[in-house]
Amino acid sequence: MLPRVVAKAFSSFPSDLILFRKFKLIWEGRILTWDVEYMTIQKNKILHHLSFGQALLFS
């Protein structure tokens, strides 16, 4: 069974303009995967949304 480590963090600001950032890091065996998501919300409308991920294989 492979060791699995998961770390998550997010932050938001309670105001009319909400900035939402989420970062997830997963280490499983020799594979490191991370995902980043960023959103800007104002008056229940998403103004910006950015999401990307990456995976690395360690030998």
C-alpha positions as CSV (number, residue, x, y, z in Angstrom):
1,M,0.0,0.0,0.0
2,L,1.4,3.4,-1.0
3,P,1.7,6.2,1.5
4,R,-0.8,9.0,0.8
5,V,-0.5,12.6,2.0
6,V,-3.2,15.2,1.3
7,A,-3.0,18.8,2.2
8,K,-5.7,21.4,1.5
9,A,-5.9,25.1,2.1
10,F,-8.4,27.8,1.2
11,S,-9.1,31.4,2.1
12,S,-12.1,33.7,1.5
13,F,-13.0,37.2,2.5
14,P,-16.5,38.0,3.8
15,S,-17.4,41.1,1.7
16,D,-19.2,42.0,-1.4
17,L,-16.2,40.9,-3.4
18,I,-15.2,37.4,-2.5
19,L,-11.8,36.0,-3.4
20,F,-11.6,32.2,-3.1
21,R,-8.3,30.3,-3.4
22,K,-8.0,26.5,-3.0
23,F,-4.8,24.5,-3.1
24,K,-4.6,20.7,-2.9
25,L,-1.3,18.8,-2.7
26,I,-1.3,15.0,-2.9
27,W,1.8,12.8,-2.5
28,E,1.2,9.2,-3.3
29,G,4.1,6.8,-3.8
30,R,6.4,8.6,-6.3
31,I,3.7,10.8,-7.8
32,L,3.2,14.4,-6.6
33,T,0.0,16.0,-7.8
34,W,-1.3,19.5,-7.1
35,D,-4.4,21.4,-8.1
36,V,-5.0,25.2,-7.8
37,E,-8.3,26.8,-8.1
38,Y,-9.0,30.6,-7.9
39,M,-12.3,32.3,-8.1
40,T,-13.5,35.9,-7.7
41,I,-17.2,36.2,-6.9
42,Q,-19.2,39.4,-6.7
43,K,-23.0,39.6,-6.1
44,N,-23.3,35.8,-6.8
45,K,-21.6,36.2,-10.2
46,I,-18.3,34.5,-10.9
47,L,-16.0,37.2,-12.4
48,H,-12.9,35.1,-12.7
49,H,-12.2,31.4,-12.5
50,L,-8.8,29.9,-12.9
51,S,-8.0,26.2,-12.4
52,F,-4.9,24.2,-13.2
53,G,-3.1,21.1,-12.1
54,Q,0.2,19.3,-12.5
55,A,1.6,15.9,-11.7
56,L,5.3,14.8,-11.3
57,L,6.7,11.3,-11.2
58,F,9.9,10.9,-9.1
59,S,12.3,8.1,-10.0
